[in-house]
């Protein structure tokens, strides 16, 4: 692998961030492609080098590492386009950055002799400049042909990340868990912040009140694990408080009530595992939670 040169196909938020990091680590950017030449020029300016183009074939020419950072739906068509481009692929590494798709999406390029991979940074990148700060020390899921694994693990370490090898058949599960712990957490927080309207608080005011608690809880999970980090009425077997919560839930939407019941039942299992409640108490809490509105 000519690891000193790279191209980015689809230089959006993630592509630009990765491109700039690679350039900062001494790799030479070649072609940078976007849907419009204006976007490609902006990407090249942010990355600090490369040739702006709207042609994926032109962008991929000559690079030892080709990163496909397009939306997931475009990865298979781009792989077909490159495989039919007439470019030589033997021994070159082509990786896409999808969290959900495996390297099987690049099968047309594998048949042309490329070493194919998926390389997914486990980080939420809302905008490229802020994303640069989040990459230090983050995990990268690496799933690749045997010939590419070692090179990509070295590349991740060069970027300051932590390479984690994911089995090809488990790639979708890996991404589902990431969405549960990141995207679904955002949705959960929105439930709580919206419920604070009942206190006369805006979302912004509710965030100032409750987010320090959220941060502390996440820190406890990191430090202690979810079983030991659990606190609150379920962990104490406090049925009286749960009944008060049930009364408060009557004013909340039905989906909020169902979510609370599901999470409280999960918390009951954690409390049992932590031995802060007995099986008898857990059974009583389950009956109570089942009777809540």
TORKOL-4160 file (C-alpha; in steps of 0.2 Angstrom, whole numbers, padded with zeros to 4 digits, m for minus):
293
<pt num="1" X="0000" Y="0000" Z="0000"/>
<pt num="2" X="0007" Y="0017" Z="m0005"/>
<pt num="3" X="0002" Y="0024" Z="0012"/>
<pt num="4" X="0009" Y="0041" Z="0009"/>
<pt num="5" X="m0005" Y="0046" Z="m0003"/>
<pt num="6" X="m0024" Y="0046" Z="m0001"/>
<pt num="7" X="m0040" Y="0052" Z="m0010"/>
<pt num="8" X="m0057" Y="0056" Z="m0002"/>
<pt num="9" X="m0073" Y="0053" Z="m0012"/>
<pt num="10" X="m0087" Y="0062" Z="m0004"/>
<pt num="11" X="m0078" Y="0075" Z="0006"/>
<pt num="12" X="m0093" Y="0080" Z="0017"/>
<pt num="13" X="m0091" Y="0083" Z="0036"/>
<pt num="14" X="m0083" Y="0066" Z="0040"/>
<pt num="15" X="m0073" Y="0066" Z="0024"/>
<pt num="16" X="m0066" Y="0083" Z="0026"/>
<pt num="17" X="m0061" Y="0079" Z="0044"/>
<pt num="18" X="m0052" Y="0063" Z="0040"/>
<pt num="19" X="m0044" Y="0072" Z="0026"/>
<pt num="20" X="m0037" Y="0086" Z="0036"/>
<pt num="21" X="m0031" Y="0073" Z="0050"/>
<pt num="22" X="m0022" Y="0063" Z="0037"/>
<pt num="23" X="m0014" Y="0078" Z="0029"/>
<pt num="24" X="m0008" Y="0084" Z="0046"/>
<pt num="25" X="0000" Y="0067" Z="0049"/>
<pt num="26" X="0011" Y="0069" Z="0034"/>
<pt num="27" X="0000" Y="0060" Z="0021"/>
<pt num="28" X="m0002" Y="0068" Z="0004"/>
<pt num="29" X="m0019" Y="0072" Z="m0002"/>
<pt num="30" X="m0022" Y="0069" Z="m0021"/>
<pt num="31" X="m0040" Y="0069" Z="m0028"/>
<pt num="32" X="m0054" Y="0076" Z="m0017"/>
<pt num="33" X="m0072" Y="0074" Z="m0025"/>
<pt num="34" X="m0089" Y="0081" Z="m0021"/>
<pt num="35" X="m0105" Y="0083" Z="m0030"/>
<pt num="36" X="m0101" Y="0101" Z="m0035"/>
<pt num="37" X="m0084" Y="0109" Z="m0039"/>
<pt num="38" X="m0088" Y="0123" Z="m0027"/>
<pt num="39" X="m0090" Y="0110" Z="m0013"/>
<pt num="40" X="m0074" Y="0101" Z="m0019"/>
<pt num="41" X="m0064" Y="0117" Z="m0018"/>
<pt num="42" X="m0070" Y="0121" Z="0000"/>
<pt num="43" X="m0065" Y="0103" Z="0005"/>
<pt num="44" X="m0048" Y="0105" Z="m0002"/>
<pt num="45" X="m0046" Y="0122" Z="0007"/>
<pt num="46" X="m0051" Y="0114" Z="0023"/>
<pt num="47" X="m0040" Y="0098" Z="0021"/>
<pt num="48" X="m0025" Y="0109" Z="0015"/>
<pt num="49" X="m0021" Y="0101" Z="m0002"/>
<pt num="50" X="m0028" Y="0090" Z="m0015"/>
<pt num="51" X="m0036" Y="0092" Z="m0032"/>
<pt num="52" X="m0054" Y="0097" Z="m0032"/>
<pt num="53" X="m0065" Y="0087" Z="m0044"/>
<pt num="54" X="m0083" Y="0081" Z="m0047"/>
<pt num="55" X="m0076" Y="0065" Z="m0054"/>
<pt num="56" X="m0073" Y="0050" Z="m0043"/>
<pt num="57" X="m0062" Y="0042" Z="m0056"/>
<pt num="58" X="m0051" Y="0057" Z="m0057"/>
<pt num="59" X="m0050" Y="0058" Z="m0038"/>
<pt num="60" X="m0046" Y="0040" Z="m0036"/>
<pt num="61" X="m0032" Y="0040" Z="m0049"/>
<pt num="62" X="m0015" Y="0037" Z="m0041"/>
<pt num="63" X="m0019" Y="0036" Z="m0023"/>
<pt num="64" X="m0013" Y="0022" Z="m0012"/>
<pt num="65" X="m0028" Y="0024" Z="0000"/>
<pt num="66" X="m0045" Y="0028" Z="m0007"/>
<pt num="67" X="m0058" Y="0033" Z="0006"/>
<pt num="68" X="m0076" Y="0033" Z="0001"/>
<pt num="69" X="m0085" Y="0044" Z="0013"/>
<pt num="70" X="m0101" Y="0046" Z="0003"/>
<pt num="71" X="m0118" Y="0043" Z="0011"/>
<pt num="72" X="m0121" Y="0024" Z="0013"/>
<pt num="73" X="m0134" Y="0023" Z="m0001"/>
<pt num="74" X="m0120" Y="0029" Z="m0013"/>
<pt num="75" X="m0106" Y="0017" Z="m0008"/>
<pt num="76" X="m0111" Y="0002" Z="m0019"/>
<pt num="77" X="m0114" Y="0013" Z="m0034"/>
<pt num="78" X="m0097" Y="0021" Z="m0032"/>
<pt num="79" X="m0089" Y="0004" Z="m0030"/>
<pt num="80" X="m0096" Y="m0001" Z="m0046"/>
<pt num="81" X="m0091" Y="0015" Z="m0055"/>
<pt num="82" X="m0073" Y="0013" Z="m0049"/>
<pt num="83" X="m0072" Y="m0005" Z="m0053"/>
<pt num="84" X="m0078" Y="m0001" Z="m0071"/>
<pt num="85" X="m0067" Y="0014" Z="m0073"/>
<pt num="86" X="m0052" Y="0005" Z="m0080"/>
<pt num="87" X="m0040" Y="0011" Z="m0066"/>
<pt num="88" X="m0028" Y="m0002" Z="m0059"/>
<pt num="89" X="m0033" Y="m0008" Z="m0042"/>
<pt num="90" X="m0022" Y="m0023" Z="m0038"/>
<pt num="91" X="m0014" Y="m0020" Z="m0021"/>
<pt num="92" X="m0023" Y="m0003" Z="m0017"/>
<pt num="93" X="m0033" Y="m0001" Z="m0002"/>
<pt num="94" X="m0051" Y="0006" Z="m0004"/>
<pt num="95" X="m0061" Y="0009" Z="0012"/>
<pt num="96" X="m0078" Y="0016" Z="0015"/>
<pt num="97" X="m0083" Y="0025" Z="0031"/>
<pt num="98" X="m0100" Y="0018" Z="0034"/>
<pt num="99" X="m0104" Y="0012" Z="0051"/>
<pt num="100" X="m0117" Y="0000" Z="0046"/>
<pt num="101" X="m0111" Y="m0008" Z="0030"/>
<pt num="102" X="m0097" Y="m0020" Z="0029"/>
<pt num="103" X="m0083" Y="m0021" Z="0016"/>
<pt num="104" X="m0094" Y="m0033" Z="0006"/>
<pt num="105" X="m0101" Y="m0017" Z="m0001"/>
<pt num="106" X="m0085" Y="m0015" Z="m0011"/>
<pt num="107" X="m0085" Y="m0032" Z="m0018"/>
<pt num="108" X="m0083" Y="m0026" Z="m0036"/>
<pt num="109" X="m0067" Y="m0018" Z="m0032"/>
<pt num="110" X="m0061" Y="m0033" Z="m0022"/>
<pt num="111" X="m0064" Y="m0043" Z="m0039"/>
<pt num="112" X="m0052" Y="m0031" Z="m0047"/>
<pt num="113" X="m0038" Y="m0034" Z="m0035"/>
<pt num="114" X="m0041" Y="m0020" Z="m0022"/>
<pt num="115" X="m0039" Y="m0023" Z="m0003"/>
<pt num="116" X="m0056" Y="m0018" Z="0003"/>
<pt num="117" X="m0061" Y="m0012" Z="0020"/>
<pt num="118" X="m0073" Y="m0002" Z="0031"/>
<pt num="119" X="m0066" Y="0011" Z="0043"/>
<pt num="120" X="m0078" Y="0019" Z="0054"/>
<pt num="121" X="m0073" Y="0032" Z="0068"/>
<pt num="122" X="m0084" Y="0030" Z="0083"/>
<pt num="123" X="m0088" Y="0049" Z="0085"/>
<pt num="124" X="m0102" Y="0061" Z="0082"/>
<pt num="125" X="m0096" Y="0074" Z="0069"/>
<pt num="126" X="m0109" Y="0088" Z="0068"/>
<pt num="127" X="m0096" Y="0099" Z="0059"/>
<pt num="128" X="m0078" Y="0097" Z="0053"/>
<pt num="129" X="m0069" Y="0110" Z="0063"/>
<pt num="130" X="m0076" Y="0104" Z="0079"/>
<pt num="131" X="m0074" Y="0086" Z="0074"/>
<pt num="132" X="m0055" Y="0088" Z="0073"/>
<pt num="133" X="m0055" Y="0089" Z="0092"/>
<pt num="134" X="m0065" Y="0073" Z="0095"/>
<pt num="135" X="m0053" Y="0062" Z="0085"/>
<pt num="136" X="m0039" Y="0061" Z="0098"/>
<pt num="137" X="m0040" Y="0044" Z="0107"/>
<pt num="138" X="m0057" Y="0038" Z="0099"/>
<pt num="139" X="m0060" Y="0020" Z="0093"/>
<pt num="140" X="m0060" Y="0016" Z="0075"/>
<pt num="141" X="m0070" Y="0001" Z="0069"/>
<pt num="142" X="m0059" Y="m0008" Z="0057"/>
<pt num="143" X="m0066" Y="m0022" Z="0046"/>
<pt num="144" X="m0055" Y="m0027" Z="0031"/>
<pt num="145" X="m0047" Y="m0040" Z="0020"/>
<pt num="146" X="m0032" Y="m0048" Z="0029"/>
<pt num="147" X="m0020" Y="m0039" Z="0018"/>
<pt num="148" X="m0027" Y="m0022" Z="0023"/>
<pt num="149" X="m0030" Y="m0024" Z="0042"/>
<pt num="150" X="m0012" Y="m0021" Z="0047"/>
<pt num="151" X="m0010" Y="m0006" Z="0036"/>
<pt num="152" X="m0026" Y="0002" Z="0043"/>
<pt num="153" X="m0023" Y="m0002" Z="0061"/>
<pt num="154" X="m0006" Y="0007" Z="0058"/>
<pt num="155" X="m0015" Y="0022" Z="0050"/>
<pt num="156" X="m0028" Y="0023" Z="0064"/>
<pt num="157" X="m0013" Y="0024" Z="0077"/>
<pt num="158" X="m0005" Y="0037" Z="0066"/>
<pt num="159" X="m0021" Y="0047" Z="0068"/>
<pt num="160" X="m0021" Y="0046" Z="0086"/>
<pt num="161" X="m0035" Y="0034" Z="0087"/>
<pt num="162" X="m0038" Y="0016" Z="0094"/>
<pt num="163" X="m0041" Y="0003" Z="0081"/>
<pt num="164" X="m0054" Y="m0010" Z="0085"/>
<pt num="165" X="m0056" Y="m0025" Z="0074"/>
<pt num="166" X="m0075" Y="m0029" Z="0070"/>
<pt num="167" X="m0080" Y="m0046" Z="0062"/>
<pt num="168" X="m0088" Y="m0043" Z="0045"/>
<pt num="169" X="m0104" Y="m0052" Z="0050"/>
<pt num="170" X="m0106" Y="m0041" Z="0065"/>
<pt num="171" X="m0104" Y="m0024" Z="0057"/>
<pt num="172" X="m0123" Y="m0020" Z="0057"/>
<pt num="173" X="m0124" Y="m0025" Z="0076"/>
<pt num="174" X="m0109" Y="m0014" Z="0080"/>
<pt num="175" X="m0118" Y="0001" Z="0072"/>
<pt num="176" X="m0135" Y="m0003" Z="0080"/>
<pt num="177" X="m0126" Y="m0002" Z="0097"/>
<pt num="178" X="m0118" Y="0014" Z="0092"/>
<pt num="179" X="m0135" Y="0022" Z="0087"/>
<pt num="180" X="m0143" Y="0016" Z="0103"/>
<pt num="181" X="m0130" Y="0023" Z="0114"/>
<pt num="182" X="m0128" Y="0040" Z="0104"/>
<pt num="183" X="m0143" Y="0044" Z="0093"/>
<pt num="184" X="m0156" Y="0036" Z="0104"/>
<pt num="185" X="m0148" Y="0044" Z="0119"/>
<pt num="186" X="m0152" Y="0061" Z="0111"/>
<pt num="187" X="m0170" Y="0056" Z="0109"/>
<pt num="188" X="m0171" Y="0050" Z="0127"/>
<pt num="189" X="m0164" Y="0067" Z="0133"/>
<pt num="190" X="m0177" Y="0076" Z="0122"/>
<pt num="191" X="m0191" Y="0066" Z="0131"/>
<pt num="192" X="m0184" Y="0073" Z="0148"/>
<pt num="193" X="m0181" Y="0090" Z="0142"/>
<pt num="194" X="m0198" Y="0092" Z="0134"/>
<pt num="195" X="m0206" Y="0085" Z="0150"/>
<pt num="196" X="m0198" Y="0100" Z="0160"/>
<pt num="197" X="m0211" Y="0111" Z="0152"/>
<pt num="198" X="m0222" Y="0105" Z="0166"/>
<pt num="199" X="m0210" Y="0114" Z="0177"/>
<pt num="200" X="m0212" Y="0130" Z="0167"/>
<pt num="201" X="m0195" Y="0127" Z="0160"/>
<pt num="202" X="m0189" Y="0129" Z="0142"/>
<pt num="203" X="m0178" Y="0116" Z="0134"/>
<pt num="204" X="m0163" Y="0127" Z="0137"/>
<pt num="205" X="m0167" Y="0130" Z="0155"/>
<pt num="206" X="m0170" Y="0112" Z="0158"/>
<pt num="207" X="m0153" Y="0107" Z="0150"/>
<pt num="208" X="m0145" Y="0119" Z="0162"/>
<pt num="209" X="m0154" Y="0110" Z="0177"/>
<pt num="210" X="m0152" Y="0092" Z="0172"/>
<pt num="211" X="m0137" Y="0090" Z="0160"/>
<pt num="212" X="m0124" Y="0090" Z="0174"/>
<pt num="213" X="m0133" Y="0075" Z="0181"/>
<pt num="214" X="m0132" Y="0067" Z="0164"/>
<pt num="215" X="m0114" Y="0070" Z="0163"/>
<pt num="216" X="m0111" Y="0063" Z="0181"/>
<pt num="217" X="m0121" Y="0048" Z="0177"/>
<pt num="218" X="m0111" Y="0044" Z="0161"/>
<pt num="219" X="m0095" Y="0047" Z="0171"/>
<pt num="220" X="m0101" Y="0034" Z="0184"/>
<pt num="221" X="m0105" Y="0021" Z="0170"/>
<pt num="222" X="m0087" Y="0024" Z="0163"/>
<pt num="223" X="m0079" Y="0022" Z="0180"/>
<pt num="224" X="m0090" Y="0009" Z="0188"/>
<pt num="225" X="m0100" Y="0000" Z="0174"/>
<pt num="226" X="m0119" Y="0001" Z="0173"/>
<pt num="227" X="m0123" Y="m0011" Z="0187"/>
<pt num="228" X="m0113" Y="m0002" Z="0200"/>
<pt num="229" X="m0118" Y="0015" Z="0193"/>
<pt num="230" X="m0137" Y="0013" Z="0195"/>
<pt num="231" X="m0145" Y="0024" Z="0208"/>
<pt num="232" X="m0162" Y="0030" Z="0211"/>
<pt num="233" X="m0179" Y="0022" Z="0217"/>
<pt num="234" X="m0178" Y="0006" Z="0208"/>
<pt num="235" X="m0160" Y="0002" Z="0215"/>
<pt num="236" X="m0167" Y="0005" Z="0232"/>
<pt num="237" X="m0184" Y="m0004" Z="0229"/>
<pt num="238" X="m0193" Y="0012" Z="0233"/>
<pt num="239" X="m0211" Y="0008" Z="0228"/>
<pt num="240" X="m0218" Y="0023" Z="0236"/>
<pt num="241" X="m0208" Y="0035" Z="0225"/>
<pt num="242" X="m0212" Y="0024" Z="0209"/>
<pt num="243" X="m0230" Y="0027" Z="0213"/>
<pt num="244" X="m0227" Y="0046" Z="0214"/>
<pt num="245" X="m0219" Y="0044" Z="0197"/>
<pt num="246" X="m0234" Y="0035" Z="0191"/>
<pt num="247" X="m0245" Y="0050" Z="0195"/>
<pt num="248" X="m0234" Y="0062" Z="0187"/>
<pt num="249" X="m0234" Y="0051" Z="0171"/>
<pt num="250" X="m0252" Y="0053" Z="0169"/>
<pt num="251" X="m0249" Y="0070" Z="0161"/>
<pt num="252" X="m0236" Y="0064" Z="0149"/>
<pt num="253" X="m0238" Y="0057" Z="0131"/>
<pt num="254" X="m0241" Y="0038" Z="0130"/>
<pt num="255" X="m0224" Y="0035" Z="0121"/>
<pt num="256" X="m0215" Y="0043" Z="0136"/>
<pt num="257" X="m0225" Y="0032" Z="0148"/>
<pt num="258" X="m0220" Y="0016" Z="0139"/>
<pt num="259" X="m0202" Y="0021" Z="0138"/>
<pt num="260" X="m0202" Y="0024" Z="0157"/>
<pt num="261" X="m0209" Y="0007" Z="0160"/>
<pt num="262" X="m0197" Y="m0002" Z="0149"/>
<pt num="263" X="m0182" Y="0007" Z="0156"/>
<pt num="264" X="m0188" Y="0005" Z="0174"/>
<pt num="265" X="m0190" Y="m0014" Z="0171"/>
<pt num="266" X="m0172" Y="m0014" Z="0164"/>
<pt num="267" X="m0166" Y="m0005" Z="0179"/>
<pt num="268" X="m0174" Y="m0018" Z="0190"/>
<pt num="269" X="m0163" Y="m0031" Z="0182"/>
<pt num="270" X="m0148" Y="m0021" Z="0185"/>
<pt num="271" X="m0153" Y="m0019" Z="0203"/>
<pt num="272" X="m0155" Y="m0037" Z="0205"/>
<pt num="273" X="m0138" Y="m0040" Z="0198"/>
<pt num="274" X="m0131" Y="m0027" Z="0210"/>
<pt num="275" X="m0140" Y="m0036" Z="0224"/>
<pt num="276" X="m0147" Y="m0020" Z="0230"/>
<pt num="277" X="m0164" Y="m0028" Z="0230"/>
<pt num="278" X="m0170" Y="m0045" Z="0232"/>
<pt num="279" X="m0180" Y="m0056" Z="0219"/>
<pt num="280" X="m0196" Y="m0053" Z="0230"/>
<pt num="281" X="m0194" Y="m0034" Z="0229"/>
<pt num="282" X="m0190" Y="m0036" Z="0210"/>
<pt num="283" X="m0206" Y="m0045" Z="0208"/>
<pt num="284" X="m0216" Y="m0032" Z="0217"/>
<pt num="285" X="m0208" Y="m0018" Z="0207"/>
<pt num="286" X="m0212" Y="m0027" Z="0191"/>
<pt num="287" X="m0231" Y="m0029" Z="0196"/>
<pt num="288" X="m0231" Y="m0010" Z="0201"/>
<pt num="289" X="m0223" Y="m0005" Z="0185"/>
<pt num="290" X="m0235" Y="m0015" Z="0175"/>
<pt num="291" X="m0250" Y="m0006" Z="0183"/>
<pt num="292" X="m0243" Y="0012" Z="0180"/>
<pt num="293" X="m0253" Y="0022" Z="0167"/>
